[in-house]
Amino acid sequence: MSFPNRGALRAALSVVRRVSIASMFAAPLFVSFAANAAPAAKPAPPAAATKPPAIDVARAENLARANACVSCHAASRRLVGPSYEDVAARYKTDPAAETKLMDKIKKGGSGVWGVIPMPAHPRMADADSRLLAQWVLQGAPASH
């Protein structure tokens, strides 16, 4: 920026000085008001994880046996298909997991866990497929 004469230069510097001086006083003043302001609201705590539904574990185990699920799946180790714990871990963060597993139980499928297909159970009642899906998503807890 060029100034044609000294008067213009002095005027520009005067403005700069006033702005600088004003900002030196304004910043502490602002901080003072901010310190006396009401405290900021605390952030909301994270949403609590939804508790898994209470299930009839003994009935789920009986359904798994009656429909030959235990021929290919075990609680903590892979047999022909994945372990129940592996399935639960894969779908842990999926909000649609229960519906997906119910669909997989009813329609069967292949390619998700390997090449060996899972047989379909089209005649299984929706309540039973829901119970099995919930049981699997909880890691197939054993009844005592």
C-alpha positions, -999 to +999 in steps of 0.1 A: +000+000+000+015+033-009+007+067+006+010+098-015+021+120+015+030+119+051-004+130+063-021+100+048+005+077+064+001+093+098-037+090+095-034+053+086-010+046+115-033+064+139-062+041+130-039+011+134-028+023+168-064+029+180-075-005+168-045-022+185-051-002+218-088-010+217-082-047+212-058-048+241-086-036+264-114-054+248-099-089+251-095-088+289-130-072+292-145-100+271-127-126+292-140-109+323-176-111+311-171-147+300-158-157+334-188-142+351-213-159+326-233-189+336-213-221+333-217-239+300-241-269+301-223-302+305-225-324+274-251-351+275-237-385+285-234-410+257-265-430+251-266-461+272-261-493+252-294-510+249-297-540+270-302-572+251-337-587+254-343-613+280-346-647+263-356-682+272-321-698+269-333-733+274-359-730+247-334-715+223-310-744+230-338-769+223-347-751+191-310-751+180-309-789+186-342-796+170-333-778+138-298-793+136-281-759+141-256-776+165-245-799+137-227-769+120-224-743+148-209-743+183-208-716+209-171-707+208-155-727+180-160-730+142-174-763+130-189-763+095-202-728+100-190-699+123-193-701+160-222-683+176-197-659+193-182-650+159-216-642+145-224-621+176-191-602+172-197-595+135-232-581+140-225-564+174-228-528+160-255-536+134-289-523+145-306-545+119-287-577+130-317-594+145-338-590+113-308-601+091-303-633+112-340-641+112-340-638+074-308-660+072-324-686+094-356-687+074-340-685+039-306-700+044-276-687+025-240-690+016-210-669+009-210-648+040-189-672+061-176-695+034-188-716+005-208-742+024-245-732+023-266-729+054-299-748+049-331-728+050-358-733+077-388-718+059-414-734+081-399-721+113-423-697+132-412-661+133-412-662+171-388-691+170-364-676+144-365-643+164-356-663+196-327-681+178-314-648+163-315-631+198-298-661+213-270-661+187-265-624+190-259-628+227-232-654+220-255-684+225-253-684+263-258-718+279-286-726+302-277-737+337 
